[in-house]
Amino acid sequence: MSLALISSFQWKKKSSKAMRRRRGDDWFASEIPLDLQIEILIRLPAKSLMRFKCVSKLWFSLIRCRYFSNRYLTVASPPRAPRLYMSLVDHIQCNSMEVCYNPRESVLLSLSSSSSTDAKSFHQDLTMPGMGGRNMMILRGLILYIVCRKACIYNPTTRQCVTLPAVQSNIFAQEDYHKSVLYFLGHDPVLDQYKVVCTVAVSSKRFKRITSEHWVFVLEPGGSWKRIEFDLPHCPARLGLCINGVIYFLASACMSSDILVSFDVMSEEFKWIQGPPVASAFKPMGFIEYLGKPSVFDHSHLKRKGSVDLWVLEDAGKWSKKSLVLQPCQMHLVDKKLSFTVKGTTQNGEIILAPVLLHSPYYVLYYDPKKNDLRKVRIRGIPKQWFGKLDDTNLLFYFDLMDESESILHLEI
């Protein structure tokens, strides 16, 4: 909290006490200390705090300040049922490499579970038409997604959404086989800064020739894109992760297997190491956070053999491999007619596998590598009209779990 805000609260308290002393013998209860007020407020529901901003200018400033929002995000509270956010996008009206001002059809769904530990189904409880976009990523209660090459950041608690200006890159004009723009959201826990990293890449077929540029945007008033140098051209192959102030993502770089790129959010420096030998943009595998470490989950033999491989980046910078085979009694849960993609992990370390195509009824699989246990979770409440687009190759959908506490961070750029 800023010193000015604290001083303002303390001055109001002293002034109020002085007025009470001048009122004579009437007895008034003493005010609640500021520290205790904060401890009470950070344990209230987010919806109540949004209403309480109207109580006074001081409460408005307090609830919006960064100190308070951080305390609210990290305070110990009872386990909260996980919330699933699903972004449905029909991008037929928009070329993803162009800046457009008439966004394609999209909707962001909020789905909740009645259980905080063993969800058996998710039920849609809020539909936000016009929200959502491609390549959705969730970090500390904020949702990042892409709409027509621009990065949008949405806070579902405060209902704020900010759109970052488009990156002005010269390599867009190059004629090549493949062009991509991908954004990653990171948080520096030391300076308490949120930053968005953008990688723009053009490549030839099978990534034999790659040109890339890298930009960073500090999420604060007056922020702007700044170009960051990195001497290894690459094309991101998977969505990224942010772990302890470092953004990680797999990328293709004209090598036999993909590389793991890391970006230190505080120092704004890129590094890379070789990925596991199975890592490839052309293979069905997922890049996830497992037990606090970047990991690659290879499920290419799941349907045929019931086997999976989990590659984990250890502290020494080496990849460890764990091979597992599903229990025979659970193989029926894997529909051999469907193709699956990895959608992340839960706080309990379960890996989420989802069918690539949207169909009704819609289920996802939760796989626990520790227990070698697989279970099925039903997703309910997807709008019926989206199932009518089953044969539409322009239909994309993304989803991610928000296990952490809600964020009340006020967004400004």
ZANURO-444059 format. One record per residue (C-alpha): residue number from 0; residue in one letter; x, y, z. Coordinates in steps of 0.02 Angstrom, whole numbers. Layout:
<mises>
+-----+---+--------+--------+--------+
|   k | r |     px |     py |     pz |
+-----+---+--------+--------+--------+
| NUM | A |      X |      Y |      Z |
...
+-----+---+--------+--------+--------+
</mises>
This chain:
<mises>
+-----+---+--------+--------+--------+
|   k | r |     px |     py |     pz |
+-----+---+--------+--------+--------+
|   0 | M |      0 |      0 |      0 |
|   1 | S |     67 |    175 |    -39 |
|   2 | L |    127 |    286 |    104 |
|   3 | A |      6 |    421 |     47 |
|   4 | L |   -143 |    304 |     66 |
|   5 | I |    -88 |    245 |    239 |
|   6 | S |    -58 |    425 |    295 |
|   7 | S |   -231 |    473 |    231 |
|   8 | F |   -313 |    336 |    334 |
|   9 | Q |   -212 |    381 |    490 |
|  10 | W |   -253 |    567 |    474 |
|  11 | K |   -439 |    528 |    461 |
|  12 | K |   -429 |    421 |    617 |
|  13 | K |   -340 |    558 |    719 |
|  14 | S |   -462 |    691 |    659 |
|  15 | S |   -611 |    583 |    706 |
|  16 | K |   -543 |    550 |    882 |
|  17 | A |   -513 |    735 |    909 |
|  18 | M |   -693 |    775 |    862 |
|  19 | R |   -756 |    645 |    985 |
|  20 | R |   -656 |    721 |   1127 |
|  21 | R |   -734 |    891 |   1093 |
|  22 | R |   -913 |    822 |   1101 |
|  23 | G |   -915 |    814 |   1290 |
|  24 | D |   -961 |    668 |   1396 |
|  25 | D |  -1049 |    565 |   1261 |
|  26 | W |   -970 |    395 |   1241 |
|  27 | F |   -923 |    328 |   1070 |
|  28 | A |   -846 |    159 |   1028 |
|  29 | S |   -666 |    172 |    966 |
|  30 | E |   -633 |    146 |    781 |
|  31 | I |   -574 |    -20 |    714 |
|  32 | P |   -386 |    -10 |    679 |
|  33 | L |   -340 |      1 |    495 |
|  34 | D |   -240 |   -161 |    497 |
|  35 | L |   -390 |   -254 |    568 |
|  36 | Q |   -506 |   -175 |    439 |
|  37 | I |   -393 |   -242 |    301 |
|  38 | E |   -389 |   -416 |    379 |
|  39 | I |   -578 |   -417 |    384 |
|  40 | L |   -602 |   -351 |    208 |
|  41 | I |   -482 |   -472 |    122 |
|  42 | R |   -589 |   -617 |    187 |
|  43 | L |   -748 |   -553 |    107 |
|  44 | P |   -816 |   -613 |    -61 |
|  45 | A |   -752 |   -518 |   -212 |
|  46 | K |   -927 |   -463 |   -260 |
|  47 | S |   -949 |   -379 |    -91 |
|  48 | L |   -784 |   -287 |   -109 |
|  49 | M |   -836 |   -221 |   -280 |
|  50 | R |   -993 |   -147 |   -198 |
|  51 | F |   -895 |    -80 |    -48 |
|  52 | K |   -791 |     32 |   -162 |
|  53 | C |   -944 |    146 |   -159 |
|  54 | V |   -939 |    166 |     32 |
|  55 | S |   -809 |    305 |     31 |
|  56 | K |   -664 |    376 |    -67 |
|  57 | L |   -543 |    298 |     57 |
|  58 | W |   -617 |    124 |     37 |
|  59 | F |   -619 |    150 |   -151 |
|  60 | S |   -432 |    188 |   -149 |
|  61 | L |   -394 |     48 |    -25 |
|  62 | I |   -483 |    -90 |   -121 |
|  63 | R |   -404 |    -36 |   -286 |
|  64 | C |   -225 |    -22 |   -221 |
|  65 | R |    -98 |   -156 |   -268 |
|  66 | Y |    -54 |   -200 |    -87 |
|  67 | F |   -235 |   -244 |    -49 |
|  68 | S |   -262 |   -344 |   -210 |
|  69 | N |   -104 |   -446 |   -174 |
|  70 | R |   -158 |   -481 |      5 |
|  71 | Y |   -329 |   -535 |    -59 |
|  72 | L |   -250 |   -653 |   -186 |
|  73 | T |   -134 |   -738 |    -62 |
|  74 | V |   -232 |   -737 |    102 |
|  75 | A |   -266 |   -907 |    178 |
|  76 | S |   -448 |   -951 |    151 |
|  77 | P |   -555 |  -1109 |    142 |
|  78 | P |   -529 |  -1215 |    -16 |
|  79 | R |   -627 |  -1143 |   -161 |
|  80 | A |   -708 |  -1253 |   -292 |
|  81 | P |   -609 |  -1243 |   -455 |
|  82 | R |   -680 |  -1133 |   -591 |
|  83 | L |   -662 |  -1175 |   -775 |
|  84 | Y |   -658 |  -1041 |   -908 |
|  85 | M |   -695 |  -1093 |  -1087 |
|  86 | S |   -668 |   -983 |  -1239 |
|  87 | L |   -766 |  -1026 |  -1398 |
|  88 | V |   -711 |   -937 |  -1556 |
|  89 | D |   -776 |   -936 |  -1734 |
|  90 | H |   -636 |   -852 |  -1828 |
|  91 | I |   -709 |   -865 |  -2003 |
|  92 | Q |   -734 |   -676 |  -2009 |
|  93 | C |   -556 |   -630 |  -1965 |
|  94 | N |   -380 |   -667 |  -2025 |
|  95 | S |   -275 |   -689 |  -1867 |
|  96 | M |   -128 |   -596 |  -1948 |
|  97 | E |   -229 |   -436 |  -1975 |
|  98 | V |   -279 |   -301 |  -1853 |
|  99 | C |   -468 |   -296 |  -1865 |
| 100 | Y |   -594 |   -189 |  -1772 |
| 101 | N |   -745 |   -301 |  -1797 |
| 102 | P |   -702 |   -456 |  -1694 |
| 103 | R |   -762 |   -628 |  -1747 |
| 104 | E |   -899 |   -717 |  -1652 |
| 105 | S |   -840 |   -773 |  -1481 |
| 106 | V |   -904 |   -813 |  -1308 |
| 107 | L |   -820 |   -840 |  -1140 |
| 108 | L |   -901 |   -965 |  -1023 |
| 109 | S |   -877 |   -978 |   -836 |
| 110 | L |   -909 |  -1152 |   -766 |
| 111 | S |   -905 |  -1203 |   -584 |
| 112 | S |   -897 |  -1367 |   -488 |
| 113 | S |   -986 |  -1409 |   -327 |
| 114 | S |   -831 |  -1497 |   -261 |
| 115 | S |   -665 |  -1416 |   -215 |
| 116 | T |   -565 |  -1578 |   -224 |
| 117 | D |   -647 |  -1710 |   -335 |
| 118 | A |   -747 |  -1625 |   -473 |
| 119 | K |   -861 |  -1744 |   -568 |
| 120 | S |   -941 |  -1611 |   -678 |
| 121 | F |   -936 |  -1426 |   -717 |
| 122 | H |  -1094 |  -1323 |   -740 |
| 123 | Q |  -1101 |  -1162 |   -840 |
| 124 | D |  -1150 |  -1018 |   -725 |
| 125 | L |  -1105 |   -865 |   -829 |
| 126 | T |  -1100 |   -829 |  -1016 |
| 127 | M |  -1005 |   -677 |  -1082 |
| 128 | P |  -1044 |   -650 |  -1268 |
| 129 | G |   -913 |   -554 |  -1365 |
| 130 | M |   -777 |   -598 |  -1238 |
| 131 | G |   -641 |   -728 |  -1260 |
| 132 | G |   -522 |   -764 |  -1402 |
| 133 | R |   -382 |   -876 |  -1461 |
| 134 | N |   -241 |   -954 |  -1359 |
| 135 | M |   -315 |   -922 |  -1187 |
| 136 | M |   -197 |   -919 |  -1038 |
| 137 | I |   -238 |   -892 |   -853 |
| 138 | L |   -118 |   -821 |   -723 |
| 139 | R |   -156 |   -760 |   -546 |
| 140 | G |   -340 |   -732 |   -583 |
| 141 | L |   -312 |   -641 |   -749 |
| 142 | I |   -358 |   -711 |   -921 |
| 143 | L |   -253 |   -674 |  -1075 |
| 144 | Y |   -321 |   -710 |  -1249 |
| 145 | I |   -294 |   -649 |  -1427 |
| 146 | V |   -420 |   -558 |  -1537 |
| 147 | C |   -360 |   -520 |  -1714 |
| 148 | R |   -175 |   -514 |  -1668 |
| 149 | K |   -205 |   -403 |  -1516 |
| 150 | A |   -181 |   -463 |  -1337 |
| 151 | C |   -330 |   -440 |  -1220 |
| 152 | I |   -321 |   -459 |  -1032 |
| 153 | Y |   -482 |   -489 |   -937 |
| 154 | N |   -515 |   -492 |   -751 |
| 155 | P |   -675 |   -595 |   -726 |
| 156 | T |   -694 |   -532 |   -547 |
| 157 | T |   -692 |   -345 |   -584 |
| 158 | R |   -762 |   -372 |   -761 |
| 159 | Q |   -623 |   -261 |   -829 |
| 160 | C |   -546 |   -295 |   -999 |
| 161 | V |   -399 |   -203 |  -1076 |
| 162 | T |   -335 |   -223 |  -1254 |
| 163 | L |   -151 |   -196 |  -1287 |
| 164 | P |    -97 |   -102 |  -1445 |
| 165 | A |    -43 |   -212 |  -1590 |
| 166 | V |    143 |   -248 |  -1609 |
| 167 | Q |    213 |   -154 |  -1758 |
| 168 | S |    329 |   -285 |  -1832 |
| 169 | N |    414 |   -272 |  -2002 |
| 170 | I |    424 |   -459 |  -2030 |
| 171 | F |    236 |   -470 |  -2065 |
| 172 | A |    272 |   -412 |  -2242 |
| 173 | Q |    383 |   -564 |  -2278 |
| 174 | E |    310 |   -695 |  -2393 |
| 175 | D |    325 |   -863 |  -2308 |
| 176 | Y |    231 |  -1025 |  -2276 |
| 177 | H |    179 |   -994 |  -2095 |
| 178 | K |    154 |   -837 |  -1991 |
| 179 | S |    113 |   -832 |  -1806 |
| 180 | V |     89 |   -708 |  -1663 |
| 181 | L |     85 |   -779 |  -1488 |
| 182 | Y |     73 |   -691 |  -1320 |
| 183 | F |    127 |   -748 |  -1147 |
| 184 | L |     77 |   -673 |   -979 |
| 185 | G |    205 |   -667 |   -839 |
| 186 | H |    221 |   -598 |   -663 |
| 187 | D |    378 |   -538 |   -575 |
| 188 | P |    355 |   -578 |   -389 |
| 189 | V |    501 |   -465 |   -337 |
| 190 | L |    444 |   -302 |   -416 |
| 191 | D |    261 |   -357 |   -423 |
| 192 | Q |    246 |   -319 |   -609 |
| 193 | Y |    140 |   -404 |   -741 |
| 194 | K |    217 |   -414 |   -914 |
| 195 | V |    156 |   -477 |  -1082 |
| 196 | V |    283 |   -555 |  -1200 |
| 197 | C |    246 |   -564 |  -1386 |
| 198 | T |    338 |   -675 |  -1510 |
| 199 | V |    310 |   -641 |  -1695 |
| 200 | A |    376 |   -775 |  -1813 |
| 201 | V |    373 |   -819 |  -1997 |
| 202 | S |    438 |   -987 |  -2056 |
| 203 | S |    453 |  -1102 |  -2205 |
| 204 | K |    370 |  -1271 |  -2218 |
| 205 | R |    425 |  -1393 |  -2079 |
| 206 | F |    516 |  -1245 |  -1995 |
| 207 | K |    674 |  -1261 |  -2100 |
| 208 | R |    691 |  -1070 |  -2104 |
| 209 | I |    630 |   -957 |  -1963 |
| 210 | T |    631 |   -770 |  -1930 |
| 211 | S |    567 |   -705 |  -1764 |
| 212 | E |    550 |   -547 |  -1660 |
| 213 | H |    514 |   -528 |  -1475 |
| 214 | W |    427 |   -388 |  -1382 |
| 215 | V |    379 |   -352 |  -1201 |
| 216 | F |    243 |   -242 |  -1127 |
| 217 | V |    237 |   -191 |   -943 |
| 218 | L |     56 |   -192 |   -886 |
| 219 | E |     47 |    -20 |   -806 |
| 220 | P |    -15 |    154 |   -853 |
| 221 | G |     83 |    223 |  -1001 |
| 222 | G |    152 |     52 |  -1048 |
| 223 | S |    214 |     21 |  -1225 |
| 224 | W |    296 |   -119 |  -1325 |
| 225 | K |    484 |   -135 |  -1310 |
| 226 | R |    585 |   -249 |  -1423 |
| 227 | I |    695 |   -381 |  -1339 |
| 228 | E |    843 |   -459 |  -1429 |
| 229 | F |    866 |   -647 |  -1436 |
| 230 | D |    992 |   -724 |  -1556 |
| 231 | L |    903 |   -890 |  -1586 |
| 232 | P |    759 |   -877 |  -1712 |
| 233 | H |    615 |   -989 |  -1660 |
| 234 | C |    428 |  -1015 |  -1679 |
| 235 | P |    325 |  -1054 |  -1521 |
| 236 | A |    246 |  -1226 |  -1535 |
| 237 | R |    138 |  -1229 |  -1378 |
| 238 | L |     54 |  -1109 |  -1259 |
| 239 | G |    167 |  -1050 |  -1118 |
| 240 | L |    177 |  -1059 |   -928 |
| 241 | C |    236 |   -938 |   -794 |
| 242 | I |    320 |  -1020 |   -645 |
| 243 | N |    405 |   -918 |   -507 |
| 244 | G |    434 |   -766 |   -615 |
| 245 | V |    493 |   -859 |   -771 |
| 246 | I |    393 |   -887 |   -931 |
| 247 | Y |    424 |  -1054 |  -1017 |
| 248 | F |    368 |  -1116 |  -1188 |
| 249 | L |    416 |  -1249 |  -1314 |
| 250 | A |    473 |  -1187 |  -1485 |
| 251 | S |    534 |  -1252 |  -1652 |
| 252 | A |    707 |  -1190 |  -1700 |
| 253 | C |    768 |  -1286 |  -1853 |
| 254 | M |    829 |  -1429 |  -1743 |
| 255 | S |    787 |  -1614 |  -1730 |
| 256 | S |    675 |  -1583 |  -1579 |
| 257 | D |    593 |  -1431 |  -1501 |
| 258 | I |    685 |  -1318 |  -1381 |
| 259 | L |    625 |  -1250 |  -1213 |
| 260 | V |    634 |  -1060 |  -1210 |
| 261 | S |    631 |   -967 |  -1044 |
| 262 | F |    605 |   -781 |  -1014 |
| 263 | D |    648 |   -704 |   -846 |
| 264 | V |    508 |   -578 |   -815 |
| 265 | M |    615 |   -470 |   -701 |
| 266 | S |    777 |   -459 |   -802 |
| 267 | E |    688 |   -477 |   -971 |
| 268 | E |    817 |   -602 |  -1032 |
| 269 | F |    789 |   -754 |  -1144 |
| 270 | K |    877 |   -921 |  -1123 |
| 271 | W |    850 |  -1092 |  -1201 |
| 272 | I |    893 |  -1275 |  -1176 |
| 273 | Q |    859 |  -1428 |  -1281 |
| 274 | G |    687 |  -1502 |  -1253 |
| 275 | P |    658 |  -1687 |  -1221 |
| 276 | P |    691 |  -1797 |  -1374 |
| 277 | V |    504 |  -1825 |  -1403 |
| 278 | A |    462 |  -1639 |  -1407 |
| 279 | S |    396 |  -1591 |  -1578 |
| 280 | A |    266 |  -1472 |  -1647 |
| 281 | F |    201 |  -1616 |  -1753 |
| 282 | K |    167 |  -1741 |  -1612 |
| 283 | P |     17 |  -1750 |  -1493 |
| 284 | M |     89 |  -1695 |  -1328 |
| 285 | G |     59 |  -1561 |  -1198 |
| 286 | F |    169 |  -1433 |  -1112 |
| 287 | I |    114 |  -1418 |   -930 |
| 288 | E |    166 |  -1368 |   -755 |
| 289 | Y |    184 |  -1524 |   -650 |
| 290 | L |    233 |  -1509 |   -466 |
| 291 | G |    297 |  -1333 |   -498 |
| 292 | K |    410 |  -1382 |   -644 |
| 293 | P |    396 |  -1367 |   -834 |
| 294 | S |    347 |  -1537 |   -904 |
| 295 | V |    304 |  -1623 |  -1066 |
| 296 | F |    163 |  -1752 |  -1067 |
| 297 | D |    172 |  -1872 |  -1215 |
| 298 | H |      7 |  -1960 |  -1243 |
| 299 | S |     36 |  -2013 |  -1424 |
| 300 | H |     15 |  -2198 |  -1375 |
| 301 | L |   -131 |  -2173 |  -1255 |
| 302 | K |   -270 |  -2240 |  -1366 |
| 303 | R |   -174 |  -2385 |  -1442 |
| 304 | K |    -68 |  -2448 |  -1296 |
| 305 | G |   -135 |  -2354 |  -1146 |
| 306 | S |     39 |  -2287 |  -1111 |
| 307 | V |    100 |  -2110 |  -1075 |
| 308 | D |    269 |  -2029 |  -1041 |
| 309 | L |    297 |  -1883 |   -923 |
| 310 | W |    457 |  -1782 |   -948 |
| 311 | V |    499 |  -1662 |   -806 |
| 312 | L |    633 |  -1527 |   -807 |
| 313 | E |    735 |  -1553 |   -648 |
| 314 | D |    830 |  -1420 |   -553 |
| 315 | A |    995 |  -1468 |   -637 |
| 316 | G |    922 |  -1427 |   -807 |
| 317 | K |    905 |  -1610 |   -857 |
| 318 | W |    746 |  -1699 |   -913 |
| 319 | S |    685 |  -1847 |   -811 |
| 320 | K |    565 |  -1973 |   -887 |
| 321 | K |    424 |  -2070 |   -806 |
| 322 | S |    331 |  -2200 |   -909 |
| 323 | L |    159 |  -2258 |   -856 |
| 324 | V |     28 |  -2381 |   -919 |
| 325 | L |   -156 |  -2356 |   -881 |
| 326 | Q |   -248 |  -2483 |   -776 |
| 327 | P |   -341 |  -2605 |   -892 |
| 328 | C |   -505 |  -2572 |   -800 |
| 329 | Q |   -494 |  -2387 |   -850 |
| 330 | M |   -453 |  -2406 |  -1034 |
| 331 | H |   -638 |  -2395 |  -1079 |
| 332 | L |   -636 |  -2212 |  -1025 |
| 333 | V |   -525 |  -2170 |  -1174 |
| 334 | D |   -637 |  -2157 |  -1327 |
| 335 | K |   -532 |  -2226 |  -1471 |
| 336 | K |   -637 |  -2129 |  -1597 |
| 337 | L |   -580 |  -1963 |  -1524 |
| 338 | S |   -416 |  -1869 |  -1529 |
| 339 | F |   -362 |  -1786 |  -1367 |
| 340 | T |   -259 |  -1633 |  -1324 |
| 341 | V |   -182 |  -1582 |  -1158 |
| 342 | K |   -264 |  -1431 |  -1075 |
| 343 | G |   -159 |  -1408 |   -918 |
| 344 | T |   -157 |  -1471 |   -740 |
| 345 | T |   -254 |  -1449 |   -578 |
| 346 | Q |   -179 |  -1395 |   -412 |
| 347 | N |   -181 |  -1579 |   -362 |
| 348 | G |    -67 |  -1623 |   -508 |
| 349 | E |   -200 |  -1704 |   -618 |
| 350 | I |   -171 |  -1684 |   -805 |
| 351 | I |   -323 |  -1629 |   -907 |
| 352 | L |   -352 |  -1711 |  -1077 |
| 353 | A |   -491 |  -1646 |  -1188 |
| 354 | P |   -564 |  -1706 |  -1354 |
| 355 | V |   -499 |  -1599 |  -1497 |
| 356 | L |   -673 |  -1580 |  -1573 |
| 357 | L |   -823 |  -1507 |  -1483 |
| 358 | H |   -964 |  -1634 |  -1469 |
| 359 | S |  -1116 |  -1666 |  -1360 |
| 360 | P |  -1110 |  -1731 |  -1225 |
| 361 | Y |   -937 |  -1661 |  -1191 |
| 362 | Y |   -817 |  -1745 |  -1069 |
| 363 | V |   -636 |  -1716 |  -1019 |
| 364 | L |   -516 |  -1838 |   -937 |
| 365 | Y |   -419 |  -1807 |   -776 |
| 366 | Y |   -261 |  -1913 |   -760 |
| 367 | D |   -164 |  -1924 |   -596 |
| 368 | P |     16 |  -1985 |   -630 |
| 369 | K |     49 |  -2013 |   -443 |
| 370 | K |    -95 |  -2135 |   -423 |
| 371 | N |    -99 |  -2190 |   -606 |
| 372 | D |   -285 |  -2152 |   -600 |
| 373 | L |   -399 |  -2090 |   -740 |
| 374 | R |   -572 |  -2015 |   -718 |
| 375 | K |   -703 |  -1934 |   -828 |
| 376 | V |   -774 |  -1759 |   -797 |
| 377 | R |   -931 |  -1694 |   -884 |
| 378 | I |   -938 |  -1516 |   -951 |
| 379 | R |  -1117 |  -1450 |   -949 |
| 380 | G |  -1195 |  -1288 |  -1009 |
| 381 | I |  -1106 |  -1260 |  -1175 |
| 382 | P |  -1228 |  -1159 |  -1284 |
| 383 | K |  -1319 |  -1275 |  -1405 |
| 384 | Q |  -1285 |  -1167 |  -1558 |
| 385 | W |  -1098 |  -1204 |  -1544 |
| 386 | F |  -1130 |  -1390 |  -1564 |
| 387 | G |  -1209 |  -1348 |  -1731 |
| 388 | K |  -1036 |  -1294 |  -1790 |
| 389 | L |   -960 |  -1469 |  -1770 |
| 390 | D |   -906 |  -1478 |  -1952 |
| 391 | D |   -843 |  -1300 |  -1956 |
| 392 | T |   -652 |  -1302 |  -1967 |
| 393 | N |   -650 |  -1120 |  -1912 |
| 394 | L |   -716 |  -1163 |  -1740 |
| 395 | L |   -585 |  -1155 |  -1602 |
| 396 | F |   -606 |  -1178 |  -1416 |
| 397 | Y |   -490 |  -1162 |  -1268 |
| 398 | F |   -512 |  -1187 |  -1083 |
| 399 | D |   -411 |  -1175 |   -925 |
| 400 | L |   -438 |  -1199 |   -739 |
| 401 | M |   -428 |  -1055 |   -617 |
| 402 | D |   -388 |  -1142 |   -454 |
| 403 | E |   -315 |   -992 |   -364 |
| 404 | S |   -412 |   -860 |   -271 |
| 405 | E |   -503 |   -727 |   -369 |
| 406 | S |   -404 |   -572 |   -415 |
| 407 | I |   -471 |   -398 |   -383 |
| 408 | L |   -324 |   -314 |   -470 |
| 409 | H |   -373 |   -153 |   -557 |
| 410 | L |   -310 |   -155 |   -738 |
| 411 | E |   -233 |      1 |   -814 |
| 412 | I |   -125 |     30 |   -968 |
+-----+---+--------+--------+--------+
</mises>
